[in-house]
Amino acid sequence: MAEQLATMRVDYDSAELDVAALAPTWHEQLARWLVEAEEAGIAEANAMVLATAGADGRASSRTVLCKAVDPRGVVFYTNYTSKKSHDLRFSRYASVTFPWYTMHRQVHVRGPVELVAPEETQKYWATRPRGAQLGAWASAQSTVVRDRRSLDDALEAATRRFADDAAVPAPPHWGGWRLVPEQVEFWQGRANRMHDRLRFEVDGHDRSWRVRRLAP
């Protein structure tokens, strides 16, 4: 297997990415690439890898789903008692990567994080399937559980609890995080590993944006 790993590679032969081709803002460019990824048939094109670090300085990563992109940042939702939320409350900083491998594209976003306003959380919560809403009540995310049966029992209990309710309320321990970008890098694979890397970044105290090209 070691020899196989050493020789595994794909030489990217993709369209170029130049500054002139970018949208005026990072969020418009990200929205454009999200649409193109979905149109290309990529399953869950809004999936992104979230990296955090806790009080011990050790990094963790996991995949979450992006649920909003606008000038304010990139939003995802989770349990506020989860490992990722503990990390975010401590460091108030994170990064995410959208990995669209079959398109030879990635987008890297990094910056401080903030809690999403309760009214925004409520608006998104209302769009979730009832089963997903019940699951948020049933799962004490990131805690150790005895076995699978204990999870199934917790879901059954949540289902009974809200059986007579027309709508399931959002749990008080659940909501959104917004990553407020300081840097957003658009990465396009090119032949001979000479990839295109264009990075929007905040420049100076006036929070103006500029674009820089990075060596691959």
C-alpha positions as CSV (number, residue, x, y, z in Angstrom):
1,M,0.0,0.0,0.0
2,A,2.9,2.4,0.7
3,E,4.1,2.1,-2.8
4,Q,0.6,2.7,-4.2
5,L,0.2,5.8,-2.1
6,A,3.5,7.2,-3.3
7,T,2.4,6.9,-7.0
8,M,-1.2,8.0,-6.6
9,R,-1.6,11.3,-8.4
10,V,-3.8,13.1,-10.9
11,D,-2.3,15.7,-13.2
12,Y,-4.9,18.5,-13.3
13,D,-5.7,19.8,-16.7
14,S,-8.3,22.5,-15.8
15,A,-9.3,25.9,-16.9
16,E,-7.2,28.8,-15.6
17,L,-8.3,31.1,-12.8
18,D,-7.2,34.7,-13.1
19,V,-8.0,37.9,-11.2
20,A,-9.9,39.3,-14.1
21,A,-12.3,36.3,-14.0
22,L,-13.2,36.7,-10.3
23,A,-16.5,38.1,-9.1
24,P,-16.2,41.6,-7.4
25,T,-16.4,40.1,-3.9
26,W,-15.4,36.9,-2.2
27,H,-19.0,35.9,-1.3
28,E,-20.2,36.4,-4.9
29,Q,-17.3,34.2,-6.1
30,L,-18.0,31.5,-3.5
31,A,-21.7,31.5,-4.4
32,R,-20.7,31.2,-8.1
33,W,-18.5,28.2,-7.4
34,L,-21.1,26.6,-5.1
35,V,-23.7,26.8,-8.0
36,E,-21.2,25.3,-10.4
37,A,-20.3,22.5,-8.1
38,E,-24.0,21.6,-7.7
39,E,-24.6,21.8,-11.4
40,A,-21.6,19.5,-11.9
41,G,-23.4,16.9,-9.8
42,I,-21.3,17.0,-6.7
43,A,-23.2,15.5,-3.8
44,E,-23.7,17.9,-1.0
45,A,-21.7,20.7,-2.7
46,N,-22.1,22.8,0.5
47,A,-20.1,20.3,2.6
48,M,-17.0,21.9,4.1
49,V,-14.3,20.7,6.5
50,L,-14.2,22.8,9.7
51,A,-10.9,23.0,11.6
52,T,-10.8,24.2,15.2
53,A,-8.4,24.2,18.1
54,G,-9.2,23.9,21.8
55,A,-7.6,25.2,25.0
56,D,-4.9,22.5,24.7
57,G,-3.9,23.8,21.3
58,R,-4.7,20.5,19.5
59,A,-6.5,20.8,16.2
60,S,-9.7,19.0,15.2
61,S,-11.5,18.8,11.9
62,R,-14.8,17.5,10.8
63,T,-17.2,17.9,7.9
64,V,-20.2,20.3,8.4
65,L,-22.7,21.7,5.9
66,C,-22.7,25.4,4.9
67,K,-26.2,26.8,5.3
68,A,-25.6,30.5,4.4
69,V,-23.1,32.6,2.5
70,D,-23.4,36.4,2.4
71,P,-21.2,39.5,3.0
72,R,-21.2,38.8,6.7
73,G,-19.6,35.3,6.4
74,V,-20.2,31.6,6.2
75,V,-22.8,29.9,8.4
76,F,-23.2,26.4,9.8
77,Y,-25.4,25.0,12.5
78,T,-24.6,22.6,15.4
79,N,-25.1,21.6,19.0
80,Y,-23.7,24.4,21.2
81,T,-22.4,21.7,23.7
82,S,-20.5,19.8,21.0
83,K,-16.7,19.5,20.8
84,K,-16.5,22.0,17.9
85,S,-18.6,24.6,19.8
86,H,-16.4,24.2,22.9
87,D,-13.4,24.9,20.7
88,L,-15.0,27.9,19.0
89,R,-16.1,29.4,22.3
90,F,-12.4,29.2,23.5
91,S,-10.5,30.4,20.4
92,R,-13.2,32.4,18.6
93,Y,-11.4,31.5,15.4
94,A,-11.7,28.8,12.7
95,S,-11.1,27.8,9.1
96,V,-13.2,25.9,6.6
97,T,-12.4,24.2,3.3
98,F,-14.8,23.4,0.5
99,P,-13.2,20.4,-1.3
100,W,-14.6,19.9,-4.8
101,Y,-12.1,17.2,-5.8
102,T,-13.6,16.2,-9.1
103,M,-13.6,19.8,-10.3
104,H,-10.0,20.3,-9.1
105,R,-11.1,23.1,-6.9
106,Q,-11.0,24.2,-3.3
107,V,-12.0,27.2,-1.3
108,H,-10.3,28.0,2.0
109,V,-11.9,30.5,4.4
110,R,-10.4,31.6,7.7
111,G,-11.3,34.2,10.4
112,P,-13.0,34.9,13.7
113,V,-16.4,33.3,14.5
114,E,-19.6,34.6,16.2
115,L,-22.9,33.1,17.2
116,V,-25.7,33.5,14.8
117,A,-28.6,35.6,16.1
118,P,-31.5,33.5,17.6
119,E,-34.0,34.8,15.0
120,E,-31.7,33.6,12.2
121,T,-31.4,30.2,13.9
122,Q,-35.2,30.0,14.2
123,K,-35.7,30.8,10.6
124,Y,-33.3,28.1,9.5
125,W,-34.6,25.6,12.0
126,A,-38.1,25.8,10.5
127,T,-36.6,24.5,7.1
128,R,-35.2,21.3,8.7
129,P,-37.1,18.0,8.3
130,R,-38.9,17.0,11.4
131,G,-36.7,13.9,11.8
132,A,-33.6,16.1,11.9
133,Q,-35.3,18.4,14.4
134,L,-36.0,15.4,16.7
135,G,-32.4,14.2,16.3
136,A,-31.1,17.5,17.6
137,W,-33.2,17.0,20.7
138,A,-32.1,13.4,21.1
139,S,-28.4,13.6,20.7
140,A,-26.1,15.1,23.3
141,Q,-23.5,15.6,20.6
142,S,-19.9,14.5,21.2
143,T,-20.7,12.8,24.5
144,V,-19.8,9.1,25.1
145,V,-22.9,6.8,24.8
146,R,-23.3,3.2,25.9
147,D,-24.4,1.8,22.6
148,R,-26.5,2.4,19.5
149,R,-29.6,1.3,21.4
150,S,-29.2,4.2,23.8
151,L,-29.3,6.6,20.8
152,D,-32.4,4.9,19.3
153,D,-34.1,5.1,22.7
154,A,-33.3,8.8,23.0
155,L,-34.8,9.5,19.5
156,E,-37.9,7.5,20.4
157,A,-38.3,9.5,23.6
158,A,-38.0,12.8,21.7
159,T,-40.5,11.6,19.2
160,R,-43.0,10.8,22.0
161,R,-42.3,14.1,23.7
162,F,-43.3,16.2,20.6
163,A,-45.8,13.8,19.2
164,D,-48.7,16.1,19.8
165,D,-46.9,19.3,18.7
166,A,-47.5,20.7,15.3
167,A,-44.0,22.1,15.2
168,V,-40.8,21.0,17.1
169,P,-39.1,24.0,18.8
170,A,-35.4,24.6,18.4
171,P,-33.4,23.3,21.4
172,P,-31.9,26.0,23.6
173,H,-28.5,24.3,23.2
174,W,-28.6,24.3,19.4
175,G,-27.9,27.1,16.8
176,G,-25.6,28.7,14.3
177,W,-22.0,29.8,14.1
178,R,-20.8,32.4,11.5
179,L,-17.2,32.4,10.3
180,V,-16.4,36.1,9.5
181,P,-13.7,35.9,6.8
182,E,-10.3,37.6,7.0
183,Q,-9.0,35.5,4.1
184,V,-10.8,33.6,1.4
185,E,-8.6,31.6,-1.0
186,F,-9.9,30.2,-4.3
187,W,-7.7,27.3,-5.5
188,Q,-7.9,25.9,-9.0
189,G,-5.8,22.8,-10.0
190,R,-3.5,23.2,-13.0
191,A,-1.1,21.0,-14.8
192,N,2.4,20.2,-13.4
193,R,1.2,21.3,-9.9
194,M,1.4,24.9,-11.0
195,H,-2.0,25.6,-9.5
196,D,-3.8,29.0,-9.5
197,R,-4.3,30.4,-5.9
198,L,-6.1,33.7,-5.6
199,R,-6.8,35.1,-2.1
200,F,-9.2,37.8,-1.1
201,E,-7.9,39.3,2.2
202,V,-8.8,42.1,4.5
203,D,-6.3,44.9,4.1
204,G,-5.9,47.5,6.9
205,H,-8.2,48.9,9.6
206,D,-10.8,50.0,7.1
207,R,-11.7,46.4,6.4
208,S,-11.2,46.9,2.6
209,W,-10.5,43.8,0.5
210,R,-7.7,43.1,-1.9
211,V,-6.8,40.1,-4.0
212,R,-3.3,38.5,-4.1
213,R,-2.0,35.7,-6.2
214,L,0.0,33.0,-4.2
215,A,2.6,30.6,-5.5
216,P,1.4,27.0,-5.6
